[in-house]
């Protein structure tokens, strides 16, 4: 039986959590999520409208308890990067067998990566591309490439929309269309693959059975980007010798510290 620790219970994170929570191989789930359930979340989430105003972490714990009464669930309403909760979060990670990251900002991903490497835990990450045209599922193991290694090797420079920003000072000026958010179907498709990858990695903690670190999953054919839909691409990334995050002698925190400095500067 395994203990899983997850950060994030948004529309994608909750879908992953629901699937993993139903698997009998997992008997304990530790969840970290700071947000409150709000009216704009309702059409993309599992919880009813009358639950608005309550912490997502508590709602997720209740959802799991209704479906698996035997499942032990601990929910922490906290920001992953809050120094005041660092001790509790570190203790939760230390108890887990595997981690799941379901957040959408790089600062939190870097911090999660640091926590997982600090405690030598395997972990997974799912990312949905803009517009829901596809997504990535990443699998990380102790001693392998870190999140920064993988992110630095991914090509994230493709532009889907080159239209200029709207000029609201000019009446009648053409206004470009807003980016279309990922559909819930796209989010759940990547979430399902994320859950499957987590369960597979749980049974192969050193990652020797994996032929790649990252899987790119096109969900739609997009001219100039994806030739075919649903044609998975395996990306066998290696650990970078000069990675600022995990290479020997770097201390494993340079990138995270850089993010913290930028955040402090922005707030000053």
ROZA-235173 format. One line per 3 residues: their letters; for each residue x, y, z of N, C-alpha, C. Coordinates in steps of 0.001 Angstrom, whole numbers. Atoms other than C-alpha are relative to their C-alpha. Last residue first. Layout:
// ROZA-235173
a> X:Y:Z:X:Y:Z:X:Y:Z ~ ...
END
This chain:
// ROZA-235173
xxx> -585:-1153:-710:8801:46283:-3202:-445:1311:-621 ~ 856:-443:-1096:6491:43458:-4278:506:1236:700 ~ 1298:-405:551:8057:42908:-7672:-892:572:1076
xxx> -187:-1258:725:11526:42889:-6109:-1325:527:-527 ~ -214:-1062:-1001:10483:40263:-3571:154:1354:-682 ~ 1262:-247:-671:9024:38089:-6339:127:1108:1038
xxx> 870:-712:918:12152:38431:-8445:-1325:348:655 ~ -516:-1367:118:14348:37474:-5478:-887:839:-924 ~ 337:-700:-1240:12159:34431:-4751:467:1450:-70
xxx> 1434:-287:31:12356:33311:-8383:-397:798:1237 ~ 176:-1067:986:16155:33595:-8270:-1461:408:-100 ~ -402:-1249:-643:16225:31576:-5049:-159:1181:-960
xxx> 1058:-346:-948:14230:28837:-6762:329:1317:693 ~ 1142:-488:757:16660:28850:-9659:-1127:424:917 ~ -309:-1259:670:19709:28631:-7387:-1208:569:-740
xxx> 994:-1009:-300:18246:26003:-5056:196:1310:-737 ~ 1372:354:280:19843:22660:-5777:-1016:1085:261 ~ 802:-84:-1213:23086:23436:-4005:-1467:-243:-221
xxx> 932:-1117:112:24847:24250:-7242:-893:140:1225 ~ -596:-1264:-381:27899:22150:-6450:-915:1194:-84 ~ -842:0:-1205:26744:19111:-8350:620:1361:264
xxx> -1353:472:256:24062:19910:-10956:841:82:1268 ~ -336:1294:-601:20476:20103:-9687:1418:-482:-262 ~ 868:485:-1068:19026:23583:-10209:521:-1257:682
xxx> -118:-878:-1161:21532:25556:-12236:-765:-521:1203 ~ 1293:-492:-482:21810:22658:-14691:196:842:1265 ~ -143:-1382:-467:25386:22435:-16047:-1314:582:495
xxx> -1173:-131:-871:25615:18645:-16362:140:1400:571 ~ -978:-941:542:22076:18439:-17708:1157:196:983 ~ -387:-1007:-979:20134:15314:-16759:1098:880:-584
xxx> -1053:399:-927:18855:13506:-19820:262:1134:990 ~ -927:-1029:-459:15588:13952:-21676:1001:-570:992 ~ -913:558:-1018:14019:10925:-23363:1049:1008:461
xxx> -1149:-903:-53:11126:12686:-25165:934:-462:1124 ~ -824:229:-1183:8428:10228:-26235:1256:863:-69 ~ -1439:-116:266:5934:11598:-28778:754:-183:1312
xxx> -878:-312:-1122:2312:10467:-28596:1470:10:-421 ~ -1216:734:368:266:10580:-31789:1079:364:1019 ~ -113:1245:-767:-3157:11570:-30461:1175:-877:-427
xxx> 502:32:-1379:-3716:14217:-33140:247:-1376:605 ~ 1095:931:-278:-1524:14398:-36207:-420:109:1453 ~ 502:551:1255:756:16976:-37803:-1210:-898:213
xxx> 218:1446:-96:1165:18971:-34593:-590:-498:-1320 ~ -356:414:-1356:2707:22459:-34663:-111:-1513:145 ~ -1241:-614:-428:2760:24001:-38149:443:-391:1395
xxx> -1008:-253:1052:-857:23180:-38799:1217:737:551 ~ -121:-1454:158:-2607:22061:-35589:1089:268:-1032 ~ -937:-312:1071:-3875:18467:-35296:-20:1511:-215
xxx> 591:-487:1249:-5581:18181:-31942:1108:188:-1024 ~ 1430:347:-45:-4859:16263:-28737:-744:481:-1243 ~ 833:-918:780:-1077:16195:-29204:-1464:-474:53
xxx> 1234:592:516:482:14214:-26316:-797:1053:-769 ~ 766:-1071:608:4110:14957:-25473:-1207:-630:-677 ~ 834:378:1134:5529:12309:-23150:-786:1230:-446
xxx> 1161:-820:340:8419:13194:-20887:-738:-587:-1190 ~ 354:-816:-1154:11146:11276:-19063:-1322:720:-225 ~ -67:-1447:173:11466:8534:-21627:-373:696:1298
xxx> -879:-301:1129:11959:4797:-22040:83:1504:-255 ~ 453:-1082:868:10619:4019:-18589:992:244:-1119 ~ 925:510:1011:11116:622:-16945:-480:1058:-974
xxx> -735:800:994:14237:1767:-15136:-907:-527:-1101 ~ 161:-466:1368:12303:4554:-13433:681:-832:-1056 ~ -1298:-485:473:13649:3887:-9945:-36:409:-1467
xxx> -439:-1250:-601:10145:3799:-8487:1354:495:-489 ~ -1332:37:601:8709:1206:-10856:749:1244:456 ~ -472:1381:13:5360:279:-9334:1394:-157:-559
xxx> 90:501:-1372:4583:3861:-8368:509:-1434:94 ~ -1248:-362:-673:5832:4913:-11791:14:-490:1441 ~ -1071:808:589:2981:3013:-13433:1323:280:694
xxx> 175:1369:-475:432:4503:-11034:1093:-913:-562 ~ -310:34:-1430:1749:8003:-11673:-93:-1420:536 ~ -1455:-75:-134:1800:7492:-15436:416:-78:1459
xxx> -549:1283:438:-1839:6355:-15381:1522:-32:158 ~ 304:997:-1027:-2832:9406:-13320:588:-1365:-370 ~ -798:-337:-1176:-1057:11812:-15676:-214:-1044:1094
xxx> -1346:497:295:-2606:10066:-18682:954:285:1162 ~ 75:1465:15:-6037:10621:-17148:1361:-621:-278 ~ 86:466:-1385:-5201:14236:-16274:-43:-1525:66
xxx> -1357:-34:-545:-4073:14884:-19863:1:-508:1432 ~ -801:949:780:-7459:13737:-21181:1428:-59:542 ~ 205:1345:-535:-9262:15513:-18331:793:-1050:-775
xxx> -559:69:-1355:-7790:18894:-19242:-107:-1414:542 ~ -1456:33:140:-8524:18361:-22933:672:-147:1358 ~ -339:1298:595:-12148:17466:-22187:1507:-147:-161
xxx> -61:961:-1097:-12443:20449:-19817:335:-1399:-525 ~ 1302:564:-338:-11590:22659:-22759:168:-995:1137 ~ 118:1431:252:-8300:24546:-22668:-1390:-485:396
xxx> -534:882:-1042:-8735:28299:-22669:-202:-1463:-375 ~ 1030:937:-426:-9267:30147:-25958:583:-922:1060 ~ -408:1398:105:-6928:33091:-26258:-1082:-905:547
xxx> -713:520:-1167:-8764:36373:-26557:377:-1451:-229 ~ 749:938:-824:-9705:37590:-30004:861:-478:1162 ~ -327:1409:230:-7893:40615:-31334:-780:-886:950
xxx> -400:630:-1254:-9657:43954:-31158:249:-1476:-254 ~ 251:1446:-58:-9803:45971:-34351:538:-574:1300 ~ -1192:790:315:-9783:49685:-33650:-323:-1479:139
xxx> 167:696:1259:-13228:51266:-33713:1186:-834:-408 ~ 1353:519:264:-12328:53771:-31044:-72:-658:-1367 ~ 422:-334:1359:-8547:54058:-30540:-1372:-598:-270
xxx> 76:-1451:99:-7543:54197:-26866:-491:458:-1366 ~ 1282:-464:-492:-8405:50514:-26392:-148:1520:-80 ~ -261:-1389:-388:-5539:49427:-28613:-1328:614:431
xxx> 972:-1020:377:-5895:45647:-28706:410:1376:495 ~ 963:-232:-1065:-2737:43514:-28443:-963:1109:-396 ~ -433:-996:-991:-1160:42617:-31769:-1031:163:1098
xxx> 743:-1251:126:-2035:39331:-33531:428:976:1091 ~ -920:-1118:130:727:36737:-33524:-722:1340:-103 ~ 707:-1227:330:-1433:33882:-32205:977:1169:-6
xxx> 1240:365:672:-177:30283:-32069:-713:1254:-495 ~ 1074:-959:-195:3425:31081:-31238:-1225:-426:-805 ~ 973:-41:1070:5930:28255:-30843:-1124:969:337
xxx> -33:-1271:699:8743:29144:-28429:-1045:114:-1102 ~ 1242:-670:-371:8288:26477:-25779:-142:1326:-749 ~ 185:-1147:876:10881:24038:-27106:-1353:621:309
xxx> 1231:-48:777:11627:21781:-24190:-33:1251:-873 ~ -175:714:1262:15238:21376:-23127:-1258:-2:-868 ~ -979:-713:817:15188:24044:-20396:213:-676:-1351
xxx> 578:-1239:509:11951:22641:-18986:965:733:-919 ~ 994:300:1028:13434:19148:-18694:-545:1279:-616 ~ -674:665:1117:16563:20164:-16822:-961:-204:-1164
xxx> -719:-1041:734:14556:22610:-14665:752:-583:-1192 ~ 961:-779:781:12136:19858:-13662:698:1066:-842 ~ 966:-720:-826:14994:17620:-12573:-960:765:-913
xxx> 122:-1430:271:16790:15026:-14689:-1063:633:878 ~ 251:-306:1395:17363:11678:-12973:-82:1496:-224 ~ -1208:180:793:19030:10899:-9654:-167:311:-1475
xxx> -1228:-431:-671:15732:10392:-7864:1235:-297:-854 ~ -470:978:-976:12928:9869:-10414:1270:520:650 ~ -1306:-302:-580:10837:12303:-12438:355:-1042:1054
xxx> -277:940:-1074:7958:11496:-14802:1428:218:494 ~ -1402:187:-381:6528:14218:-17032:97:-979:1168 ~ -11:762:-1248:3183:14263:-18838:1456:-328:288
xxx> -1166:784:-391:2933:17009:-21437:-326:-794:1258 ~ -559:-142:-1336:-106:18465:-23143:1223:-876:190 ~ -781:1161:-411:-2152:18918:-26254:526:205:1407
xxx> -390:719:1212:-4202:21450:-28213:806:-1259:319 ~ 324:1418:-99:-5961:22484:-25002:383:-809:-1222 ~ 1058:360:925:-5962:26166:-25952:-386:-1464:41
xxx> 997:-1048:220:-2631:26709:-24268:-1008:-424:-1057 ~ -437:-1112:835:-847:23439:-23511:-1144:982:-236 ~ 870:-154:1162:-1926:21260:-20590:455:1225:-778
xxx> 123:-1382:479:826:20233:-18161:-865:11:-1249 ~ 776:-133:1233:941:17076:-16040:-140:1460:-363 ~ 538:-1326:280:3673:16421:-13476:-762:-48:-1315
xxx> 506:-225:1349:4875:13227:-11849:-602:1389:-115 ~ 1206:-820:120:6975:12336:-8843:-369:226:-1453 ~ 416:-132:1402:9650:9982:-7526:-1266:847:-72
xxx> 1297:571:346:10857:10775:-3998:-243:114:-1510 ~ -225:1122:935:14459:11314:-2898:-1298:-733:-338 ~ 415:1226:-678:13481:13517:101:130:-1241:-894
xxx> -489:-49:-1387:15360:16627:-1022:-300:-1302:736 ~ -1412:413:32:14703:15682:-4633:598:-16:1394 ~ -78:1400:409:10946:15754:-4082:1445:-498:-20
xxx> 475:840:-1102:11105:19012:-2114:138:-1481:-340 ~ -1005:-56:-1070:13250:20721:-4771:-403:-892:1173 ~ -1147:780:460:10903:19572:-7549:1076:-52:1077
xxx> 398:1400:-142:7966:20939:-5570:1140:-927:-411 ~ -33:289:-1433:9726:24294:-5243:-370:-1459:259 ~ -1393:51:-433:10471:24372:-8956:112:-354:1478
xxx> -580:1227:559:6872:23486:-9776:1458:-159:421 ~ 463:1128:-810:5588:26169:-7395:585:-1317:-510 ~ -582:-146:-1334:7730:28838:-9063:-397:-1174:889
xxx> -1345:579:-57:6812:27502:-12504:644:129:1377 ~ -1005:-1062:36:3093:28127:-12163:1376:-585:290 ~ -282:-552:1317:310:25745:-13196:964:1180:6
xxx> 66:-1463:-77:-102:23347:-10286:466:571:-1338 ~ 1109:-434:859:-910:19642:-10416:-209:1498:165 ~ 62:-1454:109:2259:18046:-9015:-1085:374:-1000
xxx> 727:-443:1186:1979:14446:-7849:-74:1522:26 ~ 610:-1315:25:4390:12853:-5398:-680:294:-1319 ~ -48:-618:1321:5329:9260:-4563:-730:1332:63
xxx> -752:879:888:6033:7151:-1483:181:620:-1379 ~ 586:504:1238:4965:9837:960:926:-955:-747 ~ 788:1213:-247:5980:10319:4585:-475:-680:-1277
xxx> -883:1044:-521:8797:12813:3905:-732:-1325:192 ~ -773:566:1106:6480:14900:1723:872:-1154:479 ~ 924:747:862:4046:15404:4595:754:-680:-1139
xxx> 357:1234:-710:6844:16379:6994:-930:-861:-840 ~ -1174:870:63:8212:18928:4501:-292:-1345:668 ~ -75:520:1358:4732:20410:4139:1168:-962:-150
xxx> 1085:966:173:4367:20747:7907:46:-631:-1384 ~ -244:1175:-833:7768:22389:8283:-1053:-1067:-188 ~ -1065:832:575:7308:24723:5305:234:-1269:810
xxx> 507:1377:43:3963:26077:6518:1052:-974:-489 ~ 614:327:-1286:5238:29486:7680:-525:-1435:46 ~ -1029:402:-975:7587:29655:4693:-597:-418:1343
xxx> 125:-823:-1207:4566:29658:2326:1031:-452:1031 ~ -1223:-764:-208:5743:28104:-962:-52:906:1230 ~ -1176:869:-25:3134:25324:-1123:1270:753:379
xxx> -820:-240:1182:367:27761:-236:1264:-840:134 ~ -1223:-797:-110:-1789:26217:2456:639:185:-1361 ~ 342:-1228:717:-5071:24469:3174:1176:955:155
xxx> -615:-1190:-575:-3687:21078:4194:-347:1196:-876 ~ 30:-1170:870:-5798:18004:3545:575:1207:728 ~ -361:-1179:-780:-5068:14612:5094:67:1180:-962
xxx> -241:-1251:715:-6853:11625:3584:334:1101:1001 ~ -405:-1034:-950:-6853:8011:4737:390:1254:-775 ~ -1159:-788:378:-8818:5865:2294:297:1047:1068
xxx> -1187:589:-609:-11150:3257:3799:1258:816:-256 ~ 16:-228:-1452:-14254:5361:3109:1239:-537:712 ~ -884:988:-618:-13270:5398:-588:24:231:1509
xxx> -248:1083:958:-15919:7147:-2693:898:-1098:544 ~ 1279:554:451:-17459:9474:-103:202:-1210:-899 ~ 569:789:-1099:-14066:9988:1561:-1319:-643:-401
xxx> -700:1285:-78:-12527:11088:-1751:-609:-900:1074 ~ 298:749:1230:-15113:13817:-2280:635:-1390:56 ~ 1344:537:-127:-14795:14971:1329:-399:-846:-1190
xxx> -71:1054:-1018:-11032:15339:993:-1369:-645:189 ~ -632:1176:616:-11506:17251:-2249:75:-1158:978 ~ 990:594:911:-13969:19635:-601:558:-1256:-652
xxx> 1007:669:-831:-11526:20236:2250:-1060:-666:-865 ~ -631:1154:-649:-8662:20974:-153:-1017:-778:836 ~ -20:1121:939:-10867:23205:-2308:588:-1251:641
xxx> -1312:351:558:-11475:25453:695:-89:-1207:-929 ~ -736:956:-828:-15141:26498:1100:1363:-301:-634 ~ -396:-628:-1249:-16666:29660:-334:776:-919:922
xxx> -837:-1180:167:-18553:27909:-3099:264:661:1355 ~ -1256:177:-734:-19923:24525:-2013:924:1208:-124 ~ 209:-337:-1405:-23488:25479:-3018:1267:-184:848
xxx> -63:-1449:-198:-22341:25521:-6633:-148:388:1470 ~ 1208:-783:321:-21678:21789:-6608:166:1478:329 ~ 780:-391:-1165:-18190:20206:-6640:-1196:863:-392
xxx> 906:1059:-432:-16710:18251:-9525:-984:455:1068 ~ -381:776:-1169:-15056:21184:-11326:-1044:-1050:352 ~ -1157:814:333:-14979:23017:-14633:397:-958:1126
xxx> 226:702:1269:-18450:24621:-14619:1180:-881:-406 ~ 1041:1033:-30:-18174:25414:-10898:-101:-780:-1301 ~ -577:1347:45:-14818:27201:-10835:-1045:-1072:-310
xxx> -527:238:1343:-16250:30632:-11771:662:-1375:-129 ~ 1035:236:1015:-18440:30490:-8642:555:-285:-1389 ~ 721:-1214:379:-15431:30112:-6296:-995:-277:-1121
xxx> 878:318:1123:-13828:27253:-4353:-890:1202:-296 ~ 1404:105:-374:-11138:28691:-2075:-817:-267:-1260 ~ 1086:-809:542:-7504:28089:-2895:-1381:-303:579
xxx> 343:-1208:-759:-4545:26937:-810:-1330:652:-362 ~ 720:-873:935:-4079:23287:-1865:-475:1240:760 ~ -339:-1394:-312:-1859:20604:-317:-650:888:-1057
xxx> 314:-1012:1003:-3157:17016:-266:330:1402:506 ~ -299:-1261:-672:-1846:13928:1536:-134:1100:-1046 ~ -225:-1157:870:-3408:10717:258:181:1232:867
xxx> -100:-1293:-683:-3176:7375:2059:281:1084:-1028 ~ 834:8:-1201:-4241:3857:994:45:1314:776 ~ -267:-1202:-797:-3057:3820:-2604:-920:8:1203
xxx> -1410:46:-367:-2911:406:-4270:413:1186:866 ~ -174:684:-1286:-6719:291:-4154:1460:-103:431 ~ -872:1164:196:-7006:2887:-6921:354:-620:1348
xxx> 828:1203:189:-10034:5169:-6496:835:-1266:-130 ~ 657:345:-1251:-7961:7990:-5029:-856:-1240:-85 ~ -969:663:-873:-5722:7992:-8091:-646:-453:1302
xxx> -416:1276:595:-8607:8710:-10445:958:-761:906 ~ 1147:906:14:-10176:11383:-8235:393:-1383:-531 ~ 216:470:-1371:-6829:13023:-7568:-1142:-1002:73
xxx> -1069:953:-313:-6019:13291:-11273:-243:-626:1372 ~ 220:1161:867:-9394:14902:-11992:1046:-1075:250 ~ 1081:779:-594:-8970:17181:-8973:-308:-1238:-831
xxx> -477:702:-1188:-5584:18328:-10226:-1067:-860:642 ~ -824:1140:396:-6950:19154:-13660:462:-814:1184 ~ 793:853:888:-9847:21335:-12482:786:-1221:-466
xxx> 799:-763:946:-7873:22652:-9525:-757:-945:-908 ~ 1293:666:192:-6715:20442:-6684:-914:895:-823 ~ 903:-497:1026:-3012:21247:-6453:-1262:-823:-139
xxx> 224:-1429:-124:-121:19641:-4579:-880:433:-1166 ~ 312:-781:1190:-265:15894:-4164:-143:1464:353 ~ 146:-1404:-360:1276:13465:-1681:-204:798:-1281
xxx> -202:-957:1078:707:9733:-2181:-172:1413:538 ~ 406:-1335:-425:1090:7008:433:377:975:-1109 ~ -845:-1172:208:1250:3461:-851:-640:1273:528
x> 843:-1191:0:0:0:0:877:1239:0
END
